[in-house]
Amino acid sequence: NLVEFFHIAGKLKLEKRRGWIIKKVKEPESVSDHSFRLALLAMVFAERQKLDVCKAMKMALVHDLPEAICGDVATNPGDEENIELCNAKHKREEQALDKILKGVGGKIAKEFRELWQEFEAKKTKEAVLVYELDRLEAIFQAQEYANRQELKARLQVFFDYGDSRLKNQELRKVF
């Protein structure tokens, strides 16, 4: 069962981020590429802000785990046109997570589920931080694509989206 879990998680290395595909970025990053840098960001900023570093890193690593089954879906939460899509995405991801975690079982599965739910609810300081870092990581990636592929105008939406969601003062300075 554990081997199956790791094979499913490994699919994130092949799952390309849809937002970049929609914007016609050449060689877009995978979900696991994104999650790796997000975990590093969580490690650094949770420490700097005296939050639970281990919890923030774990949350960063599991936040997109369901996408190994249901794929990455580009949505704009809060956009009235996408509310139905966001709700459907959340339900599909919750079902995918249940399927993925059957292979792990026990306390680990319970912890993964709780971390994912906490991230989705954004009610703890760690969850809010990881949510905002998720936006900041996408901004870093957009800047790297813009520099490399001269796509600044096409990627402006990622900067605007991130800008409207970064409330943490330290992260705003980085932005």
C-alpha positions in Angstrom: 0.0 0.0 0.0 2.8 2.4 0.8 4.5 1.7 -2.6 1.2 2.5 -4.3 1.0 5.8 -2.3 4.4 6.8 -3.4 3.7 5.9 -7.1 0.6 8.0 -7.0 2.4 10.9 -5.4 5.1 10.5 -8.0 2.5 11.4 -10.7 2.8 15.0 -9.5 6.2 15.1 -11.2 4.4 14.7 -14.5 1.4 16.9 -13.8 2.1 20.3 -15.5 0.6 23.4 -13.9 -2.5 24.4 -15.9 -2.1 28.1 -15.4 1.2 28.1 -17.3 -0.2 25.8 -20.0 -3.1 28.2 -20.6 -0.7 31.1 -20.9 1.4 29.0 -23.4 4.5 28.9 -21.3 7.1 26.6 -22.9 8.1 23.7 -20.6 5.9 24.6 -17.7 6.7 23.5 -14.2 5.1 20.4 -12.7 3.0 20.4 -9.5 5.9 18.7 -7.6 8.3 21.5 -8.9 6.0 24.0 -7.4 5.5 22.1 -4.1 9.2 21.7 -3.6 9.9 25.5 -3.7 6.8 26.1 -1.7 8.1 23.8 1.1 11.4 25.7 1.1 9.5 29.0 1.3 7.4 27.7 4.2 10.6 26.5 6.0 12.2 29.9 5.8 9.2 32.2 6.4 7.6 30.0 9.1 10.9 30.2 11.0 11.3 33.9 10.5 7.7 34.5 11.7 8.1 32.1 14.7 5.4 29.7 13.5 5.4 25.9 13.5 8.0 25.2 10.8 7.4 21.5 10.5 3.6 22.0 10.2 4.0 24.7 7.5 6.4 22.5 5.5 4.2 19.5 5.7 1.2 21.5 4.7 3.2 22.8 1.7 4.0 19.3 0.6 0.5 17.9 0.9 -1.5 20.9 -0.3 -1.6 19.8 -3.9 -1.4 16.0 -3.3 -4.9 15.4 -4.7 -3.8 16.7 -8.0 -1.9 13.4 -8.5 -5.4 11.9 -9.3 -7.6 14.8 -10.4 -5.0 17.0 -12.1 -4.3 20.6 -11.7 -7.2 22.9 -12.4 -6.6 26.6 -12.9 -9.2 28.6 -10.9 -9.5 32.1 -9.6 -11.1 31.7 -6.1 -13.5 34.6 -5.4 -14.2 35.2 -9.1 -18.0 34.8 -9.3 -17.7 33.0 -12.6 -15.5 30.4 -11.0 -17.3 29.7 -7.7 -19.0 26.6 -9.1 -15.7 25.4 -10.6 -13.9 26.0 -7.3 -16.5 24.1 -5.3 -16.4 21.2 -7.7 -12.6 21.2 -7.6 -12.6 21.1 -3.8 -15.0 18.1 -3.8 -13.0 16.2 -6.4 -9.7 16.9 -4.5 -11.3 15.7 -1.3 -12.3 12.5 -2.9 -8.9 12.1 -4.5 -7.2 12.6 -1.2 -9.3 9.9 0.4 -8.3 7.5 -2.4 -4.6 8.4 -2.1 -4.5 8.1 1.7 -6.0 4.6 1.7 -2.5 3.4 0.9 -1.0 5.1 3.9 -3.6 4.5 6.5 -3.5 5.2 10.2 -2.1 8.2 11.9 -0.2 9.4 8.8 -3.3 9.5 6.7 -5.2 11.3 9.4 -2.4 13.9 9.7 -2.2 14.4 5.9 -6.0 14.9 5.7 -6.0 17.3 8.6 -3.1 19.4 7.1 -4.9 19.5 3.7 -8.2 20.5 5.4 -6.4 23.2 7.5 -4.8 24.6 4.4 -8.1 24.7 2.5 -9.8 26.4 5.5 -7.0 29.0 6.0 -7.9 29.4 9.7 -4.5 29.0 11.3 -1.5 31.2 11.0 0.5 28.4 9.3 -2.3 27.8 6.8 -2.6 31.5 5.9 1.1 31.7 5.6 1.3 28.7 3.3 -1.6 30.0 1.2 0.1 33.3 0.7 3.4 31.6 0.0 1.6 29.5 -2.6 0.8 32.8 -4.3 4.3 34.2 -3.9 5.8 31.0 -5.3 3.6 31.5 -8.4 4.8 35.1 -8.7 8.5 33.9 -8.5 7.7 31.4 -11.3 5.9 34.0 -13.4 8.9 36.3 -13.1 11.3 33.6 -14.1 9.1 32.7 -17.2 8.7 36.3 -18.1 12.5 36.9 -17.9 13.3 33.8 -19.9 10.5 33.8 -22.4 9.5 37.5 -22.7 6.0 36.8 -21.5 5.6 39.7 -19.0 2.3 41.0 -20.5 0.8 37.6 -20.9 1.7 36.7 -17.3 0.6 40.0 -15.7 -2.5 38.3 -14.4 -0.4 36.1 -12.0 1.3 39.2 -10.6 -2.1 40.9 -10.1 -3.7 37.8 -8.6 -0.8 37.4 -6.1 -0.7 41.1 -5.3 -4.4 41.1 -4.3 -3.9 38.1 -2.0 -0.6 38.9 -0.2 -1.5 40.5 3.2 1.6 39.4 5.2 3.9 42.4 5.5 7.1 40.5 5.1 5.8 38.7 2.0 4.6 42.0 0.5 8.1 43.3 0.9 9.5 40.3 -1.0 6.8 40.8 -3.6 
